Amino acid sequence: MKQRFIRARGLHFPSPVFSEFDYFDDAILHIDNGYVKRFDAAQLFFNDGLHEDACEHHPEMLLLPGLIDAHVHFPQVEIIASFGDQLLDWLQHYTFPAEAKFADEPYARAAAVEFVDLLLGHGTTTAFTYATSHRHSADVLFEAAYAKSMRLVTGKVMMDRNAPSDLVDSLATGKADSEYLIKKWHGRGRLGYAVTPRFAGTSTEQQLHSAADLAAAYPDIWVQTHLSENLAELDWLRSLHSDFLDYFSLYERAGLATPRSVFGHCIHLSDNELVRLAETGGIAAFCPSSNLFLGSGLFPLPAVRDKGIPIAIGTDVGAGTSLSMISTLGDAYRVCQLQRFSLDPLEAFYMATMGNARALHLDDRIGNFCAGKEADFVLLNPSRNPQVARRVNTCQQIRDELFCYMILGDERLIEQTSVSGDIQFQQEPV
Ligand SMILES: [Zn+2]
């Protein structure tokens, strides 16, 4: 049995209430064969007979559960920081040409391997990822994540209209390819499948219905799509549907409003749509850096939370400008500030760990260091950024330290990322 004892400063959120966190100035995480055995104050381990020499000791670093990205597009890494457009033009000018390159399977495979390494280097140990409309794009991403024992959910994009001819699937192939991938990958290792219609503008109503049929036939898969991101998008959808009621109704009518449906953005929903989203149990994915970058709008976090809608948080790369969940939390703070709400840094780090696990129905496996959880974790090293190190030295409380990380920090603070107890990313020594 493989054992590891990681000794550092440590923080996790053992319950769904972010203010009920456990923080130890000197903690030990005991990993037994890839699972958390115990997370506690170091002295208690020593009282029970553990010898200090058995520990990997990082006294200046902060140990956190692995970060979870609830919404990211793996084919879009190469179009991060593409200039000048809002959503609909950005899809035409940048997204679709980039995704068309994934028709070439070796290209897609290389991009998938690179993407998984990038996630790990950013401290992300679980991701809900959009592939492209090519079946093999999901295949190669599953293969790359499987090789790292990583928990990853993805799906081939379903898109049977309003996209270039080399990217659209059809009602028949969209369903058949998705089902092939579900049978091949869902539940294998730590992998899961999400039926992935890109959004209502690029899927016919029939295709949305066929996606819902798959979700009903395989009740433990997920659904992921986009909802109410941009006002021009809303106008366009209104023009596409003569009986348009509101954006959410397009998914509701198709049967895609389920408790396992992750709706990216949810910025411009009416109060009535929010009430109905809450009733279905659907999940809102907050993507602050993307929303700022594309000028889409401000996610109304307090209003969504007050309705009881589960909130997940994600980078939405490539419209998001970084794969770093740490800097994404900083953007979340800025988006909330613009709405006169100050996002508590403890709530922010809760969202990126236990909050996302809970919203995405994975909190029985990941999200914190409770005994029996899969041992995914990161070590943050403030000394990797001298400005952060200097500022953190003035902090009296872990809450203030977390705030420095999310405002000043990014992936360069990640010293080590472990997945199922094994190191999958390690920075070079200074
Ligand atoms: Zn997206």
Boltz pocket constraint, residues with backbone or C-beta under 6 A from the ligand:
constraints:
  - pocket:
      binder: B
      contacts: [[A, 71], [A, 72], [A, 73], [A, 226], [A, 264], [A, 316], [A, 317]]
      max_distance: 6.0
